[in-house]
Amino acid sequence: MKTKVVQPSADHERLRLALCKVIRRKAPDMPADQILAIFCQLVGQLIALQDQRRYTSEAIIDLVQANIEMGNQHAVDGLLDETAGTA
C-alpha cells in the first residue's frame, strides 16, 4: 500500500472544526497533553478496526505517521501566517 496522505476536503475540515469545538466545550480546562493522549487512544482503536487482510501493520503506521506530519505542518504554517503578536 502506498502511504496515503489525505488532503483535507471541505467535509474533512468541517469534521475537524466540529471536533475542536466539542473539545473546547466539553474539556475547556483539560491540558493539551491529556487531549493528545485521548486522541492517540482513539487512533489506536481506529487502527485496530482496519482490514488486516488488506493492510499490513507497517502500512497503517506509515499512513498515521504521514498524516501526523501533514497535520503538524498545517499547524506550523498557521502559526507562521499569524500576524498578531506582542513584539
PDB file with one MODEL, atoms N, CA, C and O in Angstrom:
MODEL        1
ATOM      1  N   MET A   1       0.852  -1.184   0.000  1.00  0.00           N
ATOM      2  CA  MET A   1       0.000   0.000   0.000  1.00  0.00           C
ATOM      3  C   MET A   1       0.888   1.234   0.000  1.00  0.00           C
ATOM      4  O   MET A   1       1.793   1.360   0.825  1.00  0.00           O
ATOM      5  N   LYS A   2       0.625   2.131  -0.921  1.00  0.00           N
ATOM      6  CA  LYS A   2       1.334   3.401  -0.946  1.00  0.00           C
ATOM      7  C   LYS A   2       0.786   4.268   0.191  1.00  0.00           C
ATOM      8  O   LYS A   2      -0.425   4.344   0.398  1.00  0.00           O
ATOM      9  N   THR A   3       1.693   4.919   0.922  1.00  0.00           N
ATOM     10  CA  THR A   3       1.253   5.773   2.021  1.00  0.00           C
ATOM     11  C   THR A   3       0.345   6.861   1.474  1.00  0.00           C
ATOM     12  O   THR A   3       0.698   7.567   0.530  1.00  0.00           O
ATOM     13  N   LYS A   4      -0.807   6.984   2.070  1.00  0.00           N
ATOM     14  CA  LYS A   4      -1.801   7.937   1.602  1.00  0.00           C
ATOM     15  C   LYS A   4      -1.874   9.108   2.568  1.00  0.00           C
ATOM     16  O   LYS A   4      -2.212   8.955   3.742  1.00  0.00           O
ATOM     17  N   VAL A   5      -1.552  10.267   2.048  1.00  0.00           N
ATOM     18  CA  VAL A   5      -1.739  11.486   2.820  1.00  0.00           C
ATOM     19  C   VAL A   5      -3.030  12.097   2.303  1.00  0.00           C
ATOM     20  O   VAL A   5      -3.144  12.429   1.123  1.00  0.00           O
ATOM     21  N   VAL A   6      -3.979  12.238   3.175  1.00  0.00           N
ATOM     22  CA  VAL A   6      -5.283  12.739   2.783  1.00  0.00           C
ATOM     23  C   VAL A   6      -5.259  14.259   2.787  1.00  0.00           C
ATOM     24  O   VAL A   6      -5.050  14.887   3.825  1.00  0.00           O
ATOM     25  N   GLN A   7      -5.477  14.844   1.608  1.00  0.00           N
ATOM     26  CA  GLN A   7      -5.610  16.293   1.528  1.00  0.00           C
ATOM     27  C   GLN A   7      -7.014  16.627   2.015  1.00  0.00           C
ATOM     28  O   GLN A   7      -7.996  16.158   1.438  1.00  0.00           O
ATOM     29  N   PRO A   8      -7.121  17.421   3.056  1.00  0.00           N
ATOM     30  CA  PRO A   8      -8.435  17.680   3.641  1.00  0.00           C
ATOM     31  C   PRO A   8      -9.400  18.345   2.658  1.00  0.00           C
ATOM     32  O   PRO A   8      -9.075  19.343   2.013  1.00  0.00           O
ATOM     33  N   SER A   9     -10.576  17.769   2.567  1.00  0.00           N
ATOM     34  CA  SER A   9     -11.652  18.364   1.775  1.00  0.00           C
ATOM     35  C   SER A   9     -12.442  19.300   2.688  1.00  0.00           C
ATOM     36  O   SER A   9     -12.142  19.426   3.875  1.00  0.00           O
ATOM     37  N   ALA A  10     -13.428  19.939   2.131  1.00  0.00           N
ATOM     38  CA  ALA A  10     -14.288  20.806   2.947  1.00  0.00           C
ATOM     39  C   ALA A  10     -15.000  19.986   4.020  1.00  0.00           C
ATOM     40  O   ALA A  10     -15.164  20.452   5.148  1.00  0.00           O
ATOM     41  N   ASP A  11     -15.425  18.766   3.678  1.00  0.00           N
ATOM     42  CA  ASP A  11     -16.065  17.891   4.670  1.00  0.00           C
ATOM     43  C   ASP A  11     -15.101  17.523   5.784  1.00  0.00           C
ATOM     44  O   ASP A  11     -15.484  17.511   6.954  1.00  0.00           O
ATOM     45  N   HIS A  12     -13.849  17.223   5.436  1.00  0.00           N
ATOM     46  CA  HIS A  12     -12.835  16.883   6.438  1.00  0.00           C
ATOM     47  C   HIS A  12     -12.616  18.072   7.373  1.00  0.00           C
ATOM     48  O   HIS A  12     -12.545  17.910   8.591  1.00  0.00           O
ATOM     49  N   GLU A  13     -12.510  19.258   6.794  1.00  0.00           N
ATOM     50  CA  GLU A  13     -12.271  20.455   7.606  1.00  0.00           C
ATOM     51  C   GLU A  13     -13.446  20.725   8.535  1.00  0.00           C
ATOM     52  O   GLU A  13     -13.243  21.109   9.687  1.00  0.00           O
ATOM     53  N   ARG A  14     -14.666  20.532   8.057  1.00  0.00           N
ATOM     54  CA  ARG A  14     -15.843  20.714   8.928  1.00  0.00           C
ATOM     55  C   ARG A  14     -15.809  19.724  10.091  1.00  0.00           C
ATOM     56  O   ARG A  14     -16.118  20.087  11.226  1.00  0.00           O
ATOM     57  N   LEU A  15     -15.433  18.477   9.810  1.00  0.00           N
ATOM     58  CA  LEU A  15     -15.341  17.470  10.869  1.00  0.00           C
ATOM     59  C   LEU A  15     -14.270  17.854  11.885  1.00  0.00           C
ATOM     60  O   LEU A  15     -14.497  17.759  13.091  1.00  0.00           O
ATOM     61  N   ARG A  16     -13.098  18.289  11.403  1.00  0.00           N
ATOM     62  CA  ARG A  16     -12.014  18.688  12.298  1.00  0.00           C
ATOM     63  C   ARG A  16     -12.443  19.857  13.182  1.00  0.00           C
ATOM     64  O   ARG A  16     -12.196  19.851  14.388  1.00  0.00           O
ATOM     65  N   LEU A  17     -13.081  20.851  12.583  1.00  0.00           N
ATOM     66  CA  LEU A  17     -13.527  22.015  13.351  1.00  0.00           C
ATOM     67  C   LEU A  17     -14.605  21.627  14.363  1.00  0.00           C
ATOM     68  O   LEU A  17     -14.629  22.158  15.474  1.00  0.00           O
ATOM     69  N   ALA A  18     -15.497  20.705  13.988  1.00  0.00           N
ATOM     70  CA  ALA A  18     -16.529  20.239  14.925  1.00  0.00           C
ATOM     71  C   ALA A  18     -15.894  19.519  16.108  1.00  0.00           C
ATOM     72  O   ALA A  18     -16.321  19.707  17.247  1.00  0.00           O
ATOM     73  N   LEU A  19     -14.876  18.695  15.849  1.00  0.00           N
ATOM     74  CA  LEU A  19     -14.178  18.015  16.945  1.00  0.00           C
ATOM     75  C   LEU A  19     -13.504  19.027  17.867  1.00  0.00           C
ATOM     76  O   LEU A  19     -13.560  18.891  19.089  1.00  0.00           O
ATOM     77  N   CYS A  20     -12.870  20.037  17.287  1.00  0.00           N
ATOM     78  CA  CYS A  20     -12.233  21.079  18.107  1.00  0.00           C
ATOM     79  C   CYS A  20     -13.272  21.811  18.958  1.00  0.00           C
ATOM     80  O   CYS A  20     -13.018  22.129  20.120  1.00  0.00           O
ATOM     81  N   LYS A  21     -14.433  22.073  18.378  1.00  0.00           N
ATOM     82  CA  LYS A  21     -15.500  22.755  19.110  1.00  0.00           C
ATOM     83  C   LYS A  21     -15.971  21.903  20.287  1.00  0.00           C
ATOM     84  O   LYS A  21     -16.191  22.427  21.379  1.00  0.00           O
ATOM     85  N   VAL A  22     -16.126  20.612  20.079  1.00  0.00           N
ATOM     86  CA  VAL A  22     -16.540  19.713  21.153  1.00  0.00           C
ATOM     87  C   VAL A  22     -15.503  19.697  22.264  1.00  0.00           C
ATOM     88  O   VAL A  22     -15.855  19.732  23.443  1.00  0.00           O
ATOM     89  N   ILE A  23     -14.234  19.645  21.901  1.00  0.00           N
ATOM     90  CA  ILE A  23     -13.165  19.639  22.906  1.00  0.00           C
ATOM     91  C   ILE A  23     -13.219  20.925  23.734  1.00  0.00           C
ATOM     92  O   ILE A  23     -13.143  20.879  24.962  1.00  0.00           O
ATOM     93  N   ARG A  24     -13.351  22.071  23.060  1.00  0.00           N
ATOM     94  CA  ARG A  24     -13.409  23.348  23.791  1.00  0.00           C
ATOM     95  C   ARG A  24     -14.617  23.404  24.718  1.00  0.00           C
ATOM     96  O   ARG A  24     -14.540  23.969  25.809  1.00  0.00           O
ATOM     97  N   ARG A  25     -15.741  22.815  24.284  1.00  0.00           N
ATOM     98  CA  ARG A  25     -16.962  22.850  25.087  1.00  0.00           C
ATOM     99  C   ARG A  25     -16.925  21.835  26.227  1.00  0.00           C
ATOM    100  O   ARG A  25     -17.302  22.163  27.352  1.00  0.00           O
ATOM    101  N   LYS A  26     -16.484  20.622  25.960  1.00  0.00           N
ATOM    102  CA  LYS A  26     -16.543  19.540  26.950  1.00  0.00           C
ATOM    103  C   LYS A  26     -15.330  19.481  27.869  1.00  0.00           C
ATOM    104  O   LYS A  26     -15.428  18.977  28.987  1.00  0.00           O
ATOM    105  N   ALA A  27     -14.193  19.987  27.415  1.00  0.00           N
ATOM    106  CA  ALA A  27     -12.972  19.890  28.226  1.00  0.00           C
ATOM    107  C   ALA A  27     -12.152  21.174  28.111  1.00  0.00           C
ATOM    108  O   ALA A  27     -10.988  21.136  27.712  1.00  0.00           O
ATOM    109  N   PRO A  28     -12.760  22.312  28.460  1.00  0.00           N
ATOM    110  CA  PRO A  28     -12.064  23.583  28.242  1.00  0.00           C
ATOM    111  C   PRO A  28     -10.785  23.747  29.053  1.00  0.00           C
ATOM    112  O   PRO A  28      -9.895  24.503  28.662  1.00  0.00           O
ATOM    113  N   ASP A  29     -10.685  23.047  30.175  1.00  0.00           N
ATOM    114  CA  ASP A  29      -9.514  23.207  31.035  1.00  0.00           C
ATOM    115  C   ASP A  29      -8.584  21.998  31.004  1.00  0.00           C
ATOM    116  O   ASP A  29      -7.604  21.951  31.748  1.00  0.00           O
ATOM    117  N   MET A  30      -8.881  21.028  30.155  1.00  0.00           N
ATOM    118  CA  MET A  30      -8.034  19.838  30.096  1.00  0.00           C
ATOM    119  C   MET A  30      -6.708  20.193  29.431  1.00  0.00           C
ATOM    120  O   MET A  30      -6.698  20.836  28.381  1.00  0.00           O
ATOM    121  N   PRO A  31      -5.596  19.787  30.024  1.00  0.00           N
ATOM    122  CA  PRO A  31      -4.295  20.070  29.426  1.00  0.00           C
ATOM    123  C   PRO A  31      -4.153  19.417  28.044  1.00  0.00           C
ATOM    124  O   PRO A  31      -4.685  18.336  27.791  1.00  0.00           O
ATOM    125  N   ALA A  32      -3.433  20.093  27.178  1.00  0.00           N
ATOM    126  CA  ALA A  32      -3.263  19.630  25.799  1.00  0.00           C
ATOM    127  C   ALA A  32      -2.665  18.231  25.729  1.00  0.00           C
ATOM    128  O   ALA A  32      -3.028  17.451  24.848  1.00  0.00           O
ATOM    129  N   ASP A  33      -1.746  17.895  26.650  1.00  0.00           N
ATOM    130  CA  ASP A  33      -1.134  16.565  26.593  1.00  0.00           C
ATOM    131  C   ASP A  33      -2.146  15.471  26.911  1.00  0.00           C
ATOM    132  O   ASP A  33      -2.033  14.357  26.398  1.00  0.00           O
ATOM    133  N   GLN A  34      -3.130  15.774  27.751  1.00  0.00           N
ATOM    134  CA  GLN A  34      -4.168  14.790  28.056  1.00  0.00           C
ATOM    135  C   GLN A  34      -5.121  14.617  26.866  1.00  0.00           C
ATOM    136  O   GLN A  34      -5.550  13.504  26.563  1.00  0.00           O
ATOM    137  N   ILE A  35      -5.444  15.721  26.200  1.00  0.00           N
ATOM    138  CA  ILE A  35      -6.277  15.635  24.999  1.00  0.00           C
ATOM    139  C   ILE A  35      -5.558  14.815  23.937  1.00  0.00           C
ATOM    140  O   ILE A  35      -6.167  13.974  23.276  1.00  0.00           O
ATOM    141  N   LEU A  36      -4.272  15.060  23.777  1.00  0.00           N
ATOM    142  CA  LEU A  36      -3.476  14.291  22.816  1.00  0.00           C
ATOM    143  C   LEU A  36      -3.499  12.812  23.160  1.00  0.00           C
ATOM    144  O   LEU A  36      -3.656  11.973  22.274  1.00  0.00           O
ATOM    145  N   ALA A  37      -3.345  12.482  24.435  1.00  0.00           N
ATOM    146  CA  ALA A  37      -3.343  11.079  24.859  1.00  0.00           C
ATOM    147  C   ALA A  37      -4.672  10.408  24.528  1.00  0.00           C
ATOM    148  O   ALA A  37      -4.693   9.263  24.076  1.00  0.00           O
ATOM    149  N   ILE A  38      -5.766  11.104  24.747  1.00  0.00           N
ATOM    150  CA  ILE A  38      -7.090  10.553  24.446  1.00  0.00           C
ATOM    151  C   ILE A  38      -7.229  10.295  22.950  1.00  0.00           C
ATOM    152  O   ILE A  38      -7.731   9.247  22.543  1.00  0.00           O
ATOM    153  N   PHE A  39      -6.788  11.244  22.134  1.00  0.00           N
ATOM    154  CA  PHE A  39      -6.897  11.063  20.696  1.00  0.00           C
ATOM    155  C   PHE A  39      -5.950   9.980  20.185  1.00  0.00           C
ATOM    156  O   PHE A  39      -6.250   9.301  19.203  1.00  0.00           O
ATOM    157  N   CYS A  40      -4.822   9.824  20.842  1.00  0.00           N
ATOM    158  CA  CYS A  40      -3.929   8.713  20.485  1.00  0.00           C
ATOM    159  C   CYS A  40      -4.608   7.372  20.743  1.00  0.00           C
ATOM    160  O   CYS A  40      -4.465   6.435  19.959  1.00  0.00           O
ATOM    161  N   GLN A  41      -5.344   7.289  21.845  1.00  0.00           N
ATOM    162  CA  GLN A  41      -6.091   6.061  22.129  1.00  0.00           C
ATOM    163  C   GLN A  41      -7.158   5.827  21.068  1.00  0.00           C
ATOM    164  O   GLN A  41      -7.372   4.692  20.642  1.00  0.00           O
ATOM    165  N   LEU A  42      -7.825   6.891  20.641  1.00  0.00           N
ATOM    166  CA  LEU A  42      -8.815   6.777  19.579  1.00  0.00           C
ATOM    167  C   LEU A  42      -8.164   6.297  18.283  1.00  0.00           C
ATOM    168  O   LEU A  42      -8.705   5.426  17.602  1.00  0.00           O
ATOM    169  N   VAL A  43      -7.011   6.859  17.945  1.00  0.00           N
ATOM    170  CA  VAL A  43      -6.291   6.420  16.742  1.00  0.00           C
ATOM    171  C   VAL A  43      -5.936   4.943  16.866  1.00  0.00           C
ATOM    172  O   VAL A  43      -6.055   4.195  15.895  1.00  0.00           O
ATOM    173  N   GLY A  44      -5.507   4.520  18.034  1.00  0.00           N
ATOM    174  CA  GLY A  44      -5.207   3.107  18.256  1.00  0.00           C
ATOM    175  C   GLY A  44      -6.423   2.232  18.009  1.00  0.00           C
ATOM    176  O   GLY A  44      -6.313   1.158  17.418  1.00  0.00           O
ATOM    177  N   GLN A  45      -7.577   2.691  18.461  1.00  0.00           N
ATOM    178  CA  GLN A  45      -8.807   1.936  18.223  1.00  0.00           C
ATOM    179  C   GLN A  45      -9.149   1.897  16.740  1.00  0.00           C
ATOM    180  O   GLN A  45      -9.586   0.865  16.231  1.00  0.00           O
ATOM    181  N   LEU A  46      -8.954   3.009  16.045  1.00  0.00           N
ATOM    182  CA  LEU A  46      -9.217   3.039  14.611  1.00  0.00           C
ATOM    183  C   LEU A  46      -8.259   2.130  13.848  1.00  0.00           C
ATOM    184  O   LEU A  46      -8.648   1.496  12.868  1.00  0.00           O
ATOM    185  N   ILE A  47      -7.011   2.067  14.298  1.00  0.00           N
ATOM    186  CA  ILE A  47      -6.041   1.162  13.682  1.00  0.00           C
ATOM    187  C   ILE A  47      -6.507  -0.278  13.833  1.00  0.00           C
ATOM    188  O   ILE A  47      -6.411  -1.070  12.896  1.00  0.00           O
ATOM    189  N   ALA A  48      -7.010  -0.611  15.011  1.00  0.00           N
ATOM    190  CA  ALA A  48      -7.470  -1.981  15.262  1.00  0.00           C
ATOM    191  C   ALA A  48      -8.635  -2.365  14.356  1.00  0.00           C
ATOM    192  O   ALA A  48      -8.844  -3.552  14.106  1.00  0.00           O
ATOM    193  N   LEU A  49      -9.397  -1.394  13.860  1.00  0.00           N
ATOM    194  CA  LEU A  49     -10.546  -1.659  13.011  1.00  0.00           C
ATOM    195  C   LEU A  49     -10.200  -1.819  11.533  1.00  0.00           C
ATOM    196  O   LEU A  49     -11.068  -2.142  10.721  1.00  0.00           O
ATOM    197  N   GLN A  50      -8.930  -1.594  11.182  1.00  0.00           N
ATOM    198  CA  GLN A  50      -8.540  -1.702   9.773  1.00  0.00           C
ATOM    199  C   GLN A  50      -8.535  -3.160   9.325  1.00  0.00           C
ATOM    200  O   GLN A  50      -8.310  -4.069  10.123  1.00  0.00           O
ATOM    201  N   ASP A  51      -8.783  -3.362   8.053  1.00  0.00           N
ATOM    202  CA  ASP A  51      -8.816  -4.700   7.467  1.00  0.00           C
ATOM    203  C   ASP A  51      -7.395  -5.247   7.375  1.00  0.00           C
ATOM    204  O   ASP A  51      -6.611  -4.815   6.530  1.00  0.00           O
ATOM    205  N   GLN A  52      -7.070  -6.192   8.240  1.00  0.00           N
ATOM    206  CA  GLN A  52      -5.714  -6.754   8.286  1.00  0.00           C
ATOM    207  C   GLN A  52      -5.395  -7.606   7.068  1.00  0.00           C
ATOM    208  O   GLN A  52      -4.229  -7.912   6.820  1.00  0.00           O
ATOM    209  N   ARG A  53      -6.407  -7.994   6.307  1.00  0.00           N
ATOM    210  CA  ARG A  53      -6.165  -8.725   5.072  1.00  0.00           C
ATOM    211  C   ARG A  53      -5.741  -7.783   3.952  1.00  0.00           C
ATOM    212  O   ARG A  53      -5.119  -8.204   2.977  1.00  0.00           O
ATOM    213  N   ARG A  54      -6.078  -6.525   4.097  1.00  0.00           N
ATOM    214  CA  ARG A  54      -5.798  -5.532   3.054  1.00  0.00           C
ATOM    215  C   ARG A  54      -4.554  -4.695   3.359  1.00  0.00           C
ATOM    216  O   ARG A  54      -3.832  -4.302   2.443  1.00  0.00           O
ATOM    217  N   TYR A  55      -4.303  -4.424   4.635  1.00  0.00           N
ATOM    218  CA  TYR A  55      -3.210  -3.539   5.036  1.00  0.00           C
ATOM    219  C   TYR A  55      -2.302  -4.226   6.040  1.00  0.00           C
ATOM    220  O   TYR A  55      -2.771  -4.921   6.942  1.00  0.00           O
ATOM    221  N   THR A  56      -1.013  -4.031   5.882  1.00  0.00           N
ATOM    222  CA  THR A  56      -0.073  -4.528   6.886  1.00  0.00           C
ATOM    223  C   THR A  56      -0.008  -3.525   8.030  1.00  0.00           C
ATOM    224  O   THR A  56      -0.398  -2.368   7.875  1.00  0.00           O
ATOM    225  N   SER A  57       0.482  -3.972   9.168  1.00  0.00           N
ATOM    226  CA  SER A  57       0.667  -3.061  10.308  1.00  0.00           C
ATOM    227  C   SER A  57       1.589  -1.910   9.928  1.00  0.00           C
ATOM    228  O   SER A  57       1.352  -0.762  10.305  1.00  0.00           O
ATOM    229  N   GLU A  58       2.642  -2.225   9.179  1.00  0.00           N
ATOM    230  CA  GLU A  58       3.603  -1.197   8.771  1.00  0.00           C
ATOM    231  C   GLU A  58       2.937  -0.151   7.873  1.00  0.00           C
ATOM    232  O   GLU A  58       3.201   1.044   8.005  1.00  0.00           O
ATOM    233  N   ALA A  59       2.080  -0.602   6.969  1.00  0.00           N
ATOM    234  CA  ALA A  59       1.409   0.329   6.066  1.00  0.00           C
ATOM    235  C   ALA A  59       0.497   1.271   6.845  1.00  0.00           C
ATOM    236  O   ALA A  59       0.432   2.463   6.544  1.00  0.00           O
ATOM    237  N   ILE A  60      -0.197   0.750   7.829  1.00  0.00           N
ATOM    238  CA  ILE A  60      -1.094   1.584   8.633  1.00  0.00           C
ATOM    239  C   ILE A  60      -0.299   2.595   9.452  1.00  0.00           C
ATOM    240  O   ILE A  60      -0.677   3.763   9.539  1.00  0.00           O
ATOM    241  N   ILE A  61       0.797   2.149  10.048  1.00  0.00           N
ATOM    242  CA  ILE A  61       1.635   3.069  10.828  1.00  0.00           C
ATOM    243  C   ILE A  61       2.220   4.144   9.920  1.00  0.00           C
ATOM    244  O   ILE A  61       2.303   5.307  10.315  1.00  0.00           O
ATOM    245  N   ASP A  62       2.630   3.769   8.700  1.00  0.00           N
ATOM    246  CA  ASP A  62       3.123   4.757   7.738  1.00  0.00           C
ATOM    247  C   ASP A  62       2.048   5.785   7.416  1.00  0.00           C
ATOM    248  O   ASP A  62       2.329   6.980   7.335  1.00  0.00           O
ATOM    249  N   LEU A  63       0.805   5.313   7.231  1.00  0.00           N
ATOM    250  CA  LEU A  63      -0.310   6.210   6.952  1.00  0.00           C
ATOM    251  C   LEU A  63      -0.514   7.193   8.102  1.00  0.00           C
ATOM    252  O   LEU A  63      -0.672   8.394   7.881  1.00  0.00           O
ATOM    253  N   VAL A  64      -0.511   6.675   9.327  1.00  0.00           N
ATOM    254  CA  VAL A  64      -0.690   7.520  10.506  1.00  0.00           C
ATOM    255  C   VAL A  64       0.442   8.542  10.608  1.00  0.00           C
ATOM    256  O   VAL A  64       0.196   9.728  10.830  1.00  0.00           O
ATOM    257  N   GLN A  65       1.666   8.084  10.449  1.00  0.00           N
ATOM    258  CA  GLN A  65       2.819   8.977  10.568  1.00  0.00           C
ATOM    259  C   GLN A  65       2.786  10.081   9.512  1.00  0.00           C
ATOM    260  O   GLN A  65       3.027  11.246   9.828  1.00  0.00           O
ATOM    261  N   ALA A  66       2.494   9.728   8.275  1.00  0.00           N
ATOM    262  CA  ALA A  66       2.467  10.728   7.203  1.00  0.00           C
ATOM    263  C   ALA A  66       1.394  11.780   7.462  1.00  0.00           C
ATOM    264  O   ALA A  66       1.610  12.965   7.209  1.00  0.00           O
ATOM    265  N   ASN A  67       0.242  11.350   7.964  1.00  0.00           N
ATOM    266  CA  ASN A  67      -0.834  12.307   8.216  1.00  0.00           C
ATOM    267  C   ASN A  67      -0.600  13.124   9.474  1.00  0.00           C
ATOM    268  O   ASN A  67      -1.057  14.264   9.555  1.00  0.00           O
ATOM    269  N   ILE A  68       0.100  12.572  10.459  1.00  0.00           N
ATOM    270  CA  ILE A  68       0.504  13.370  11.627  1.00  0.00           C
ATOM    271  C   ILE A  68       1.458  14.469  11.178  1.00  0.00           C
ATOM    272  O   ILE A  68       1.328  15.621  11.591  1.00  0.00           O
ATOM    273  N   GLU A  69       2.417  14.105  10.330  1.00  0.00           N
ATOM    274  CA  GLU A  69       3.374  15.101   9.832  1.00  0.00           C
ATOM    275  C   GLU A  69       2.662  16.201   9.052  1.00  0.00           C
ATOM    276  O   GLU A  69       3.004  17.378   9.167  1.00  0.00           O
ATOM    277  N   MET A  70       1.661  15.804   8.251  1.00  0.00           N
ATOM    278  CA  MET A  70       0.904  16.796   7.497  1.00  0.00           C
ATOM    279  C   MET A  70       0.143  17.724   8.438  1.00  0.00           C
ATOM    280  O   MET A  70       0.131  18.938   8.234  1.00  0.00           O
ATOM    281  N   GLY A  71      -0.487  17.166   9.459  1.00  0.00           N
ATOM    282  CA  GLY A  71      -1.213  17.984  10.426  1.00  0.00           C
ATOM    283  C   GLY A  71      -0.293  18.922  11.189  1.00  0.00           C
ATOM    284  O   GLY A  71      -0.639  20.073  11.451  1.00  0.00           O
ATOM    285  N   ASN A  72       0.892  18.413  11.545  1.00  0.00           N
ATOM    286  CA  ASN A  72       1.861  19.240  12.242  1.00  0.00           C
ATOM    287  C   ASN A  72       2.297  20.403  11.357  1.00  0.00           C
ATOM    288  O   ASN A  72       2.387  21.539  11.823  1.00  0.00           O
ATOM    289  N   GLN A  73       2.566  20.124  10.089  1.00  0.00           N
ATOM    290  CA  GLN A  73       2.984  21.182   9.166  1.00  0.00           C
ATOM    291  C   GLN A  73       1.871  22.212   8.990  1.00  0.00           C
ATOM    292  O   GLN A  73       2.136  23.411   8.904  1.00  0.00           O
ATOM    293  N   HIS A  74       0.638  21.743   8.937  1.00  0.00           N
ATOM    294  CA  HIS A  74      -0.509  22.644   8.827  1.00  0.00           C
ATOM    295  C   HIS A  74      -0.564  23.588  10.033  1.00  0.00           C
ATOM    296  O   HIS A  74      -0.809  24.785   9.882  1.00  0.00           O
ATOM    297  N   ALA A  75      -0.337  23.046  11.216  1.00  0.00           N
ATOM    298  CA  ALA A  75      -0.352  23.869  12.434  1.00  0.00           C
ATOM    299  C   ALA A  75       0.788  24.880  12.427  1.00  0.00           C
ATOM    300  O   ALA A  75       0.594  26.043  12.778  1.00  0.00           O
ATOM    301  N   VAL A  76       1.974  24.437  12.028  1.00  0.00           N
ATOM    302  CA  VAL A  76       3.138  25.332  11.977  1.00  0.00           C
ATOM    303  C   VAL A  76       2.897  26.436  10.950  1.00  0.00           C
ATOM    304  O   VAL A  76       3.179  27.605  11.213  1.00  0.00           O
ATOM    305  N   ASP A  77       2.375  26.063   9.779  1.00  0.00           N
ATOM    306  CA  ASP A  77       2.083  27.068   8.754  1.00  0.00           C
ATOM    307  C   ASP A  77       1.092  28.098   9.284  1.00  0.00           C
ATOM    308  O   ASP A  77       1.222  29.291   9.006  1.00  0.00           O
ATOM    309  N   GLY A  78       0.093  27.635  10.053  1.00  0.00           N
ATOM    310  CA  GLY A  78      -0.880  28.559  10.628  1.00  0.00           C
ATOM    311  C   GLY A  78      -0.235  29.530  11.603  1.00  0.00           C
ATOM    312  O   GLY A  78      -0.597  30.706  11.654  1.00  0.00           O
ATOM    313  N   LEU A  79       0.722  29.031  12.377  1.00  0.00           N
ATOM    314  CA  LEU A  79       1.418  29.905  13.320  1.00  0.00           C
ATOM    315  C   LEU A  79       2.274  30.932  12.583  1.00  0.00           C
ATOM    316  O   LEU A  79       2.358  32.091  12.990  1.00  0.00           O
ATOM    317  N   LEU A  80       2.908  30.494  11.495  1.00  0.00           N
ATOM    318  CA  LEU A  80       3.753  31.407  10.727  1.00  0.00           C
ATOM    319  C   LEU A  80       2.946  32.470  10.000  1.00  0.00           C
ATOM    320  O   LEU A  80       3.441  33.568   9.745  1.00  0.00           O
ATOM    321  N   ASP A  81       1.699  32.142   9.667  1.00  0.00           N
ATOM    322  CA  ASP A  81       0.838  33.086   8.961  1.00  0.00           C
ATOM    323  C   ASP A  81       0.199  34.121   9.876  1.00  0.00           C
ATOM    324  O   ASP A  81      -0.328  35.130   9.407  1.00  0.00           O
ATOM    325  N   GLU A  82       0.245  33.868  11.200  1.00  0.00           N
ATOM    326  CA  GLU A  82      -0.362  34.829  12.131  1.00  0.00           C
ATOM    327  C   GLU A  82       0.443  36.107  12.148  1.00  0.00           C
ATOM    328  O   GLU A  82       1.672  36.091  12.215  1.00  0.00           O
ATOM    329  N   THR A  83      -0.270  37.207  12.088  1.00  0.00           N
ATOM    330  CA  THR A  83       0.411  38.496  12.113  1.00  0.00           C
ATOM    331  C   THR A  83       0.285  39.181  13.474  1.00  0.00           C
ATOM    332  O   THR A  83       1.000  40.145  13.746  1.00  0.00           O
ATOM    333  N   ALA A  84      -0.595  38.706  14.313  1.00  0.00           N
ATOM    334  CA  ALA A  84      -0.762  39.296  15.633  1.00  0.00           C
ATOM    335  C   ALA A  84       0.385  38.865  16.533  1.00  0.00           C
ATOM    336  O   ALA A  84       0.932  37.774  16.370  1.00  0.00           O
ATOM    337  N   GLY A  85       0.736  39.688  17.448  1.00  0.00           N
ATOM    338  CA  GLY A  85       1.811  39.346  18.378  1.00  0.00           C
ATOM    339  C   GLY A  85       2.016  40.445  19.382  1.00  0.00           C
ATOM    340  O   GLY A  85       1.313  41.455  19.386  1.00  0.00           O
ATOM    341  N   THR A  86       2.992  40.229  20.231  1.00  0.00           N
ATOM    342  CA  THR A  86       3.255  41.232  21.271  1.00  0.00           C
ATOM    343  C   THR A  86       4.585  41.925  21.073  1.00  0.00           C
ATOM    344  O   THR A  86       4.982  42.753  21.893  1.00  0.00           O
ATOM    345  N   ALA A  87       5.282  41.597  19.992  1.00  0.00           N
ATOM    346  CA  ALA A  87       6.590  42.209  19.749  1.00  0.00           C
ATOM    347  C   ALA A  87       6.465  43.596  19.212  1.00  0.00           C
ATOM    348  O   ALA A  87       7.475  44.251  18.953  1.00  0.00           O
TER     349      ALA A  87
ENDMDL
END
